[in-house]
């Protein structure tokens, strides 16, 4: 059953995802959250939200969350990517985004699309029921 909201951010976007989680704390508090390593820790420490913490992305955390997507446990993903810095694990990121597409899991990759996704979760959560 899809229940988790996944929160992931490249290093240059960690401040932005914490700010986003703070702004949407009311919405995010209604769902179980999962995040990769430092992203999950920072969100939990700076917002008080509880985040199930996986490994850091480069150590397989995105793949762990990908397994949750494949197991139909993830309702939506906020993955704030840094498009201006080369990412050595880009093939893993591409595979992760492909999983989201295959399993029809909405994924936001920048702050604006994340605001839209989180606003939709707040105002029209029935859109996410398959």
Secondary structure, DSSP 8 states (H G I E B T S, - for coil): ---EEEEEE-GGGHHHHHHHHHHTHHHHTTS-EEE-HHHHHHHHHHH---EEE---GGGTHHHHHHHHHHTT-EEEEEEE--TTS--TTHHHHHHHHHHHHHTT-EEE-SHHHHHHHHHHHHH-GGGG--
